[in-house]
Amino acid sequence: MYILLALADGERHGYGIMREVEARTGGQVNLWPATLYGAIKRMLAAGLIEEESTRPDPASDDKRRKYYRLAERGRQVLASETARLAQIVEMARAKDVLDSTGPV
């Protein structure tokens, strides 16, 4: 989910995904290289993400980097999973497990 969210607004290379996730979670989630690249491999095979063939700025970029983007299927899965999680949060609020700002 974190990888899909990191790619929701554009392509990124692996290190860029790691930094985005770390920044968005306030450092609470760290994707170590083995974990990240294993997940990327599985997501590529599942058709959730695609390897980008063009580079943002070839002159200032490391040629070894691979860039990834959300595939259409990945975008659909992200939307569906986000809606499912939002429904769970609403159920938790209805049970007074959460108020509008977080855990009670």
Secondary structure, DSSP 8 states (H G I E B T S, - for coil): -HHHHHHTTS-EEHHHHHHHHHHHTTTS----HHHHHHHHHHHHHHTSEEEESS-S-GGGS-TT--EEEE-HHHHHHHHHHHHHHHHHHHHHHHTTSEETTEE-
